[in-house]
Amino acid sequence: MKFTLSWLKDHLDTQATLSEIVAALDAIGLEVEGVTDKAQELAAYRIASVIEATQHPDADRLRVCKVDTGEGDPIQVVCGAPNARTGMKSVFAPPGTYIPGKNITLGVGVIRGVESAGMLCSEAELELSEDHDGIIDLPDDAPVGAFYAAYAKLDDPVIEISLTPNRPDCTAIRGIARDLAAAGLGTLRQEQRKAPESAGQSPVGVRLDLPGEEHLCPAFALRLVRGVKNGPSPEWMQRRLRAIGLRPINALVDITNYVTHDRGRPLHVFDAAKVKGALVVRKARDGEALLALDGKTYTLDSGMVVIADENGPESLAGIMGGEHSGCDENTTDVLIESALWDPLNVAQTGRKLGIITDARYRFERGVDPNYTLPGLDLAAQLVVDLCGGEVSKTHLAGAIPDPSRIISFPFAETKRLSGLDLPRAEAHAILEQLGFHISGSGEEVKVLPPSWRPDIEGKADLVEEIVRIAGLDRIEAVPLGRIEASVVKPLLTLLQKRTSQARRALATRGLSEAVTWSFISREDAIAFGGGHDLLALANPIAAELSDMRPSLLPGLLRAAQRNADRGFGDVALFEVGQCFEDDTPEGQKMRAAGIRRGTARPQGAGRHWDGGARNVDVFDAKADALSLLATLGVAVEKLQIVPGGPDYLHPGRSGRMQFGPKNVIGHFGELHPAMLKALDVKGPLVAFEITLDAIPAPKAKPTRARAKLELSEFQPLTRDFAFVVDRDIAAADILRAAQGAQRDLVTGVEVFDVYEGEHVGEGRKSVAIAVTLQPAQKTLTDPEIEAVSQKIVAEVARKTGGTLRG
């Protein structure tokens, strides 16, 4: 939202300086994004007189000008403008001046053998307009040597503020002035409402044809002005519109733009001669087209609302008018429209068509319904004042809705919710200055929010208004009271602790944390097990961010590819965040996921002279997952790892982690080639994902003290066994059997060889394991070692059917 200082002072009677106004805007929540002061930017530019303009001796299109700048001797300037002539007055920039339109800083130069010191400027070079056909041609009475910015009244600072969506009232300059007045920076000027005299009924009517959906257009007001003379708007209006980035078009269009920004009331004007029959507000028909005022043709659908006549759609409701009924220099009778439109429908239509206008910006936030008719009267009066004509009576279809709502407000809520102990009289005055009507005089009053504040719904909103205007800096800092209990209860839940631990654990594995969007495209959501209609966003900010994510992996995979596209192919990323299985609170899960690409293995990434670098594989993802679980205190030896996983993982190079078939906590593996192709992502890529909510809670312990560290002073020993088993027997089953043979001695079991071939028979395989025995009381004798070995062989045979390989 942009406005000039002088425009603000049309509504605010204040002596405050620009810096004071900027500070106050920031303090009351209307964040200032920037201030543009043309007087400073154009401080070096002066009005000058061209004493003499002669043809350049060596260039047909150049003239050598003698320029009087009002200071010292005339200056020689070589100028290529076709309108440069003796006796004219223009704008001169001396050497050392920065020219914004050309992005250069002037110096003394030689052009075709003739010295030139400075420049005579066009409006385009000063970024005042797009006119670059010639230098600025000023009237004869322009004072030589005067500052051009002051002469042209360009010394009006432009303030730009950032508005939150809940402040539709501040899309009007009057609303901003009201807030500043409440904050003590001046007095809000009384609004001068003058309804133009009416001259009969409008021959053009309007009909609302929205059966069952009257909320899409509750009210539509129309006035006809006959006998107007459309032309350029006054210089003061053009100057203000240019200052906020709008291009003046003609008086009728400029008036609607002016009222839109001045009062927050979007309007539209139709050339009455181009409207055939009565206007009808209706739903668009699928496939209908509208040639809009921006010169583009838009294809409409039945979810959009249009203003139509017998020719078809003439305007897109609340967003943009059509070119067919637009006003031009030949317009003599004009219809002025002031209507109310449904904010959600306007937002959806604008997003579908990709149209962003000042009208849409205001309607989708909610305009003041009670200013529908006064805004129409104001625009009609401006048309009469600037273009002449006679105004018809107002034709109103529908009814202005009543936005009234009464809020019971105890003034004590201000201190309870914010900590600000404000006198009741001051809080009362703040609300009244903001336009709230207050009934009652006790500690609890009835408050009626003004019609321009649709965001005020309850007591907390009123507290926010009071604190915002009174000043957050007035809230006294009070330390929290000490907890008298001897032992403070833990504040973090188990899931919160695990979330923090997961981030630390994965970072220590050499993975870099990424934070990706919680929204992904519908295609990605379906590919990773989501895509349910309940998780589709009603109003997505972009087409590729339309669904809540069912997995962290799509965001990480695309992040890895973006890195690869920029030359960083060997990346290892992780994320800990929420995923969504359905739209219930229980369907929101906290997960930890990681990916590795290229040669980004835990041991290091990149090529090496010894050839040791290799691409990541499924076991790197498995190691990351198991390391994370171990850090979270999970008994990894009790974890079941079974082949397989989701469809987006390679079926032969993936695994599922579970505590029984009904408690799957995650999976790991290599990405399926078809999935990489569908995502347009290049591998090799491995990944894991663990649902932190699904990990069983640890058993309660009688004490939080760590167990005593007991290290054996006896040497461990290792025995190797090779078992022949059926091919479908998992190696993990063999490991668990060997581990459980004698738990007080067996401290480690790992696979070191797998063989399949003719020496073990069809459908069979040999799995070799190394078992570590760690005595605690004494050194083991040969008979004791043999006895343990027999137990291991027997236990493996009992649970897997395996036999020792001969």
N, C-alpha and C positions, 0 to 999 in steps of 0.2 A: 504494500500500500504506500503510494507516494503522494505528497502534498507539498505546497510551497508555504513559506512562513507567512506571507501576506494573505494567502488563502485561509490559513488557520486563523489569522487575526480577524477575518470576516465574522468568525463565530466566537472568538475568545478575546475579551478586552483585557490585555495584559501588557505590562512593562518589562516582562522577563526577557533576558537575552537569549540568543540562540543556544548557547551552551547550557543555560539553566533549563530550557525547554527540553533539550536532548537528555539531560540527566534525569529530569522528572519522568519522561516517557519510559526510560529504562527502569526507573524505580517502581512504576505502577504496572509493569508487566507488558508494556508495548515496546518490545525490544527494537532499538534503532539499529538498522543494518548499515546505514551510511548517510552522510550529509554531503550534498553536492552544492558547492558555492561557486557559481559562475563568475562572481565578482573577483574572486581570487584567481580562478583559472584564466580569466581574460584581463588580468590587471595590467599586462604590458601593452595591450592593444589600445591605440589612440585614434581619434578622428583626425584625418589629414586631408589637405587640399592638393589636388594635382594642378600645379602651376603651369606645367607644360608637358605635353605628350607628343613625342616625335617618333618617326619610323626608325627602327633599328637599322643600322647601315648594312648588316650582314644577315638579316632574317626578316622574311616577309610577315611573319605572324607575331613579331615581338615589337614592343614600343619601349622607348626610353623616356621615363617620366621623372620630372623634377617635382618633389613632394615637399610641401610645407607641413611640418608636424606641430607647429606652434612653439617649437623650441629651437633656437639657433638657426643656422643656415639650412637652405633646402637640401634634401637628400636625393641622390640619384637611385632610381629603382627600375630594373628591367622587368617588364610585365607582359604576360602573354594573353591577357584577357581581351576579348574583342570589344568590350565596352569601355576600355580605358581611354579617357579623352581629357583634353585641356579644360580646366574649370570645374570638373566634378569633385565631389567629396566622397571619400571612402574610408576604409579601416586599414591602418598601417601597423605592421609588426616590425619592430627594430631587430637588428642582429642580436642573437642570444635568446630569442623567443621560441618557445616550443609550439609547434603547429599540430594540434591533435588530429586534424583530418588527414594529415600526411605522415604523422608520426616521425617528424624530423625537428631538429633544432636549427634555427637559421644562423648563418654566418655571413661574413662579407665575401662575396664570390665574384667571378668574372664569367659572364654569359656571352658567348660568341664575341669575345674580345672587348666587352663593355662591362665595367665594374657595376655591381648591384649591391646595395647595402640595405637589406630589409625586404619587405614584401607587402604588396597590396592584396588583401584577402577576400575570398568568396565565403558565402555562408557555409558551404560544405567543408571548407578548410577549418572553420571554427566549430564544426559539428552542430550548427544551428538548424540546418535543413540539408536536403540533398541537392540543392541548387549549386552547380559548379560551372554554369555557363558563362559567368562573368564575375568580376569583383563586386562587392557590396556598393550599391549606388545610393548615397544618402541625400536627403533634401539639402537645398542651398543654405538653409538657416542652421545646419548642424554646426555646433561650435568646434572650431579647429583646436586641437590639443586636449580636448576633453576625453575622459575615459569612456570608451565605447560601451562597456557593460552598463554603466550608470545611465548613459544617454538612451540606450535601447531597452532600459528597464530589465536587464538580465541579472541584476544584483539581488535577486530574490532566492535565498537558499532553498534547496529541495531536500526534504527529509523523507527517508524511506524506512518504514517500520515492518517488522515481521509479525504477522497476526496468527494466533492459534485459532483452530477451527471453531472454538466456542465463543468467539467475539465478533459476531456479524455486525454489531452496532458500530464497531470501529472500522468497518469498510466504508463508513461515511466520515468526512472530515469533521462534521458536526459532532459525531460520537467521540472522536479523539479530543475535541475541544471540551466536551462535557467532562471527560475523565480528568483532564488537566485542571479544569476549574474546581472539581471536587478535591484535587490534590493541593489546592491553594495557590495556583499559578495565575489566577485572574478570575474574571467573572464571565460566565456564559452569556453571550448577547441574546436578547429576546428575539425569537424567530418572527420574522415579518411575513405573515401569511396574507396574501391578497388573492382572492378568487376573481378571475376575470368575469366581466359581465357576459351573460349568456344571451344568445340570439337564436332561439328556437331549438327544435330537436334535431338530432343527427339523423340524416336519411339512411345512414349505414348502421345497421344493428349488429349484434353478436349473439350467438346461441352456443350454450355449453352442451355438447353431445358426448357425455361421458357416463353412461348409465352404470350405476353400481360402483363407480370410481370417481365420485365427485371430488375426493380429496386431491386429485391431480390438478384441478384448477378450481379452487373454492370461489374465486371472484375474478371478474374481468371488467375493467372500466375503460370507457372509450369517449373521446371528445373529438369533434370535427372542427377544424379551423379553416374557414373559407377565405379566399382572396389573399393568400400569403405571397410574399415576394422573396423567394429563396436565393440567397447569395452567400458571400463569405460572412462568417461570424465576426463580431467586433474584435479588435486587436487584443484587448485585455483577456478575452476568453481564449483566443488562439494561443496567446502567450502562456496562459496557465496550462492548457492542454498539452502544448509542446513540452513544457517543463516536466510533466509527469510521464512523458513518453508516448502521448497520443498525437496522431496526425490530424490536424483540422481538415474537415471535408467540406461541409457547408453548414449554414446556420442551423438548419433543422436537426441534422445529425449531431452537430456539436452541442446543442442544447441538451439532448438526451445523455450524451457522455458527461456533460457538466453536472447534471442533476444526479447521475449515477454515482459520481465520486463525491459530490458536495453533500448529498443527503442519503446516500446508500439506497436509492430507489431506481433500479433499472427500468428503462422505458423503451418503447420502440415506436417508430413513425412509419406509416404507410402513405404512399401517394394515393389519395382517395380515387383519382381518376383511373388508376390501374387495378382497383379492386372491383371484381365483378360479383354483384349480389351481396348478400349478408356474409359476415365472417362467422365461421364455425370452428369451435375448439373441439377437436376430436383426436382419437388415436390414428396414427398413420397406418396406411395399408402396406402390407409386405410388398416390397419392390418399388414403392413410390420414390420419386427422386425430387430433390430440391436443389436448385442452383442458388447458392447462398451468396451473401454480400462479399465474401472473401474470394469469389470467382470460382470456387470449387463446387462440384456436383456431388451431393451425398445421397446414398441409397438408404432409405428408411425401412424400419420394420414396425410391427404392431405394438411394440413396447414403448414407442416414442409418441409424444404428444405434439401436434402441429396446430397452427392457426391457418385455416384454409378458406377459400372461397370457391366459386363455381369453376375456377380454372385449376384448382388443386391446392397443394400446400403453398402458403405464402411466407411462412415463418416457422422456425423450429422453436417451440415454446421454451422461453427462459434462457435461450442460448444465442441464437442468431437469426436475423431476418433474411428474407429472400431477395434476390436481385431484381426479380420481376416487378415487385411493388415498392422498390426503393425510391427515395426522394432524390431529385436532381434539380438543376437550375430551372427546369420547366414546370416544376411542381407549383400548383396554385391552391389546391385543397389538400390538407394533410390530416390524417387520422392519427391521434396520439393514443397509444395503448399503455395502460398501467394494470398489471394483473398479478395474481398470486399463483405460484407454481410449486409443485411438490418437490422438496429438496432432493429426496432419494432418486426420483425419476429424472430430474435434471442432471444429477451426477452420473447416473448410469448411461443416459443418452450421450452426454458429453464424452464419457470414457469410450463408449462404443465407436463413436465417430472421430475421436481424437481432436475435438474442438475445445479450445480454451479461450474463453472470453470474459470480459469484466462482468457481464450479466450472469454467466454461469457461476463465476466465483462467488457472487453474492447470493444467488438463489439457492445454491446447494448448501449454504451455511444458514439460510433462513433470513428473510427480510422482514421488516416491521409491517405487519398486516394493517395497522391503524394509519400508516402513512400512504396507503394505496391511493386514496382520493386526494389528500393534500399534495402528494407528489405529482399527480396528474394536473391539479390546478396550477402548481408552480411552473411546470413545463409549458402549459397553455399560456400563462401570463408572459413567460419569456418569449414564446413564439410571437405573441401579439406585439410585445415591446420591440423585438428585433426584426420581425418580418411583416408586421401588420396583420390585418385580417379580422374576422369576426368568429367568435367561439360559440359552438353549440352547447346545449346542456349536456351533463354527464349521462351517458348510457351505462348502466351497471347491470351485468349479468351475474347471477349467483349472489352470495352475501359475504360480507367481510366477517371472518371468524373471530370469536371472542377469545383472546389468549389469556384472560384473567385467571389467576390462581392465587389463593390466599395461603400464606405461610405463617404459622405460629412461631414466633421467634423470641426466645428468652435471651436477653443481652448477655447473660452469664455464659452462653455457649462460646462467645468469643474467647474468653480466657480458657475455658475447658478444652477447646479444640486447638487453639494456637499458642496459648501461653501469654497472649498480649492482654494486659489488664488495662482496658481503655475506659475512660469515663463514659457513662451511658449517653450523656448529652452529645459527646463527640461522635460516637458511633451512630446515633440518631441523625446527626447532621450530615454525616458522610452518605448514608443511604438516601436521604432526601435530595442531596446534591446530585446523586447519580440517577435520580428520577424515580426512586421507589416511593410509593405512597404508604404511610405508616398510620395505623389507627391504634389508639391507646396511649397511656402515659406511664404505665407501671413497669415492672421488671420484665414482663412478657407482653409483646405487642403483636398485632396482626400486620403483616407486610404484603403489599401487592406489588410484584415486580412490574416494571414498565414493559410495554408491548415490544420494545426493541431488544429485550433480553430473554430470548427463548431458552437460554442455557441455565437460568436460575430455577432450580427445582426444589431445593430444600434448605434447611438451616445451615448446612455446611457451606453452601454456595454464598449465603449472605455473610458468613464469617470470612470467607475468602475475599469478598469485596471490601469489607471493612479493613482487614489487615493489609490488603493490597494498597489501598489509598492511604491509610495511616502510616504505613512504612514497616517493612520487615525488620529494619534496623532498630525499631523500638521494642522488639521482643527481647526481654531480659534473659541473658544466659544464666541458667540455674543448673548447678551440678546435680547429677543423679544421687539419690540417697544411698547410703551404705546398706548393704544387706547384712542384718545382724546374725543370721544363721552361721554356724561354724563352717559348714561345708556348702558351697554354692552348687546348686543343681546344674547339670550340664544344659546348655542352651541349644546346641546343635543336635539334630536328629541323626540317626544312623545313616540315612541316605545323604544328608548334607555333608557328613564326615567323609563318606565314601566318594562323593563327588569331588571334594577337595583333594583327597588322597589319590584319586584316579589321575587328576591333572598332573600332580607331582610325579607320580610313577611313570607316566607316559613321557613326560618331559625328560626324565632321567634316562629313558631308552633312546634318546636322540631324536624324538619326533617333535616337530614344531606345532604349536597350538594354532588352530584356525577357528574362526567364528563365522559360520555361514548362515544364510537366511533360513528361517523356520518355514518358509514357503518355497515350493518347487513347482515345476510345470506338471500339468496333468499326466503327460506321457511318462515323466520320471517317476511320479507317484505310483502309477499303475505298474511300472517295471519293477518297483521295489516293494510290492505288496500292498500298496495303498490305492488311492484314486476313488475312495468312497464319496458319494455325493454329499454326505454329511460333513466332510472335511474340505469341501470346496468353498473358497472365499466368495462372499456375496459381492464384494467390491474390490477386486485385486488391484494392487498398484501397478502391475504389469502383467502381460499375458503369460510370461514364463514364470510368474510367481503366483499361481492360481490356487494351489492346494497346500494344505498342511502336510509336512513331510512325515512319512512313515519310517524313515531311516535317516541316519546321519551320512550315509555313504554317498548319495547323489551329489550333495554339496561338496564333499571332500574330493570326489573324483573330478568334478569340473574345475575345482581349484587347482588340482594337480595338473590338469591339462592346460590351464591358463599359464601356469608356471613353465610348463614344457614349451608352450608357444613362444615364450619369451627367453628361451635358452636355458632354463633351469629344469632339466628333465629328471634329475635324481633327487626327488623330494620325498620326505617322510612327514606326514601330517596326522594330527589327531584332533578330535573334538569331543567334548563332553557337553551334552545338551539334551533337550526334551524332544521326544518324538510322539506321534499321535496315531493310535490305533482306531479310535472312534471319538465321538464328540462328548464323551462323559469324562468326569474327573479321573475315573479309574483307567480310562484309555490313554492317559497322558503318562508316558514312561520316560525315565531318565536313563540315558544310554551313554556308553563310552565307545568310540570307534577310532580306528586308525588305518592308514593306508601307507604302503611303500611302493615306490615306482622306480624302475630302472635298476641302478646298482645301489640304491639307498638302503643297504643292509646295516644292522646294528654295529658291525665291525668297521664301518666306514664306507663312503660312497666314492665313485669315480674310478677311472682307469689307473693302473699301477704298473710299474716296470716289470714286476715279477709275474704279471698275469694273474694275480690272485683275485682281482675284482670279478665278481659274477653277478648276474641278475638276481633279484629277489625271488624267493619261491614260497610255497605254502608254509614251510616250516619257520620262516621268519615271522609270518603273521601269527602262527601258533605260539612261538616264543614270546611275542609281545603280549598276547592274550593271557598266557599262563603267568607271565611276570606280573601283569596287572592284578590278576586274581590272588597271587601270593601276597602282594603288597596289601591287598584288602583283607587279608587274614583268612582267606578261603583255604580249606584243606585240599590242596591240589591232588594229593594222592587218592582222594575219594571221588574225584571228578571223573565222569565217564566221557570219553571222547569217541564218538561214533562217526563213521563216514557219512558224507552227504551234507546238505545244507539247503539254503534257499535256491530258487531257480537261477538267480543272477550270479551264482558261483559255479565254477567248473565242477561237474559232477564227480570227476575222479581225483580232484585236487582240492578237496574241501572237507571240513569236519564240523560236527555239532558238539557243543559242550553242554552237558546236562547232569543233573542229579536225579537220574531216573527219567523215563520217557515223558512224564508229565511236568517236569520242571526243567525246561530248556532255558539256559541262561545266555546263550550266545552262539556264535559260529565264526569260522575263519576260513580262508581259502583264497584261491586265485580267481580273479574275475572271469566270468564266462566270455569267450571271444565274441559271441553274438551280442552280449550286453555292451561290450566295449564299442562294437560297431554301431549299435543303436544310439549310444550316447555321443558318438564321434570322439571317442577318447582312445588314445593309443597306449598299449601296454609296454612291457609287462607290469601288471598291477596286482598286488595282493592286499587283502584287507581282513579286518576282524571287527566285530561289533558285539558288545556285551550289554545286556539289560541290567543295570545296577539294582533296580527294584526287585528283580527275580532272584538275586543272590540270597540264600538263606541267612538269617541273622545268626550270629555266633551264640553258642550256648552261654547262659549266664554263669559267671564264675564267682566263687565265694569271696575272692579278693581280686583287686585290680593289679596286684604286684606281679611282676614278671616271674616266670618259673626259674628255678635255680639252674644256672649253667653247669652242666656236668660233662667234662671232657675225659674220655678214656685215655689212660696212659699205656694201653696195649695196642700193638700194631694191627691195623685192619688187614684183611686178606681178601682176595677176589678169586672166585671160581666161575669158569665158563661152562655153559650147558647149551647143547643144540637139540631142539625138540622138533620132531616131525609131526605136523598136524595137518588137518584138512585145510584147503586153501581159504575157506570162508571164515576160519577162526581168526579173530582180531588179535594182533600182537599185544594190545592192552590187556586182554584176558589172561595171557600168559604172564605178563608182568604182575598183575594183581595176585595171581595164584602163587607165584614165587615169593612175593612180598609177604603174603599171609602164612607162609609155611612155618616160620618161627620169628615173630615180630621183635623179640628181644635181641636177636642177633643180626637179622637181615636189615641193613640200613640203606641199601641202594640196589636198584635193578634197572638195567638199561639194555636196549637191543643194539647189537653191533653188526649183525649180518642177517640177511634174508636170502634164501636160495630156492629157486624152483627149476626143476629139470628132470632129466631121465633117471638120475640117481635116487630120487625120492618118490618116484611114481606119479602116475597121472592123478591130477586133482589134489596133490599134496604139496607142502612146502616145508622148508626147514627154517626155523627161527632161532638164531643164536643169541643168548643173553649173557650178560656179565652180572654176577651177584656179589655184592660187597657184604662181608661179614665183619662186624665190629664187636669184639668181646669187651665186656665191661668189668668182669671180676678177675679173670685170669687168662693166660694164653691158652688157646684151644689146642688140644692134642689131635693127632691124626684120626683116632676113632671118633672123636666128637665132631670133627669136620665132616667125616664120612656120614655120620648119623644125620647131620643137618642136610647134607647133600641128598640123602635118600628121602628125607621129608620133602625137600623141594621137588624132586622128581615125582614123588607120589601125589603131591598136591596138584602139580600141573597136569598129571595124567588123569586125576579125578575130575578136574574142572574143565579140561579142554580135550581130553582123549589123546594128548600128545605122548610120544615115546621118544626116548633118547635115540639120537641118530647114531648108527653104528659106524 
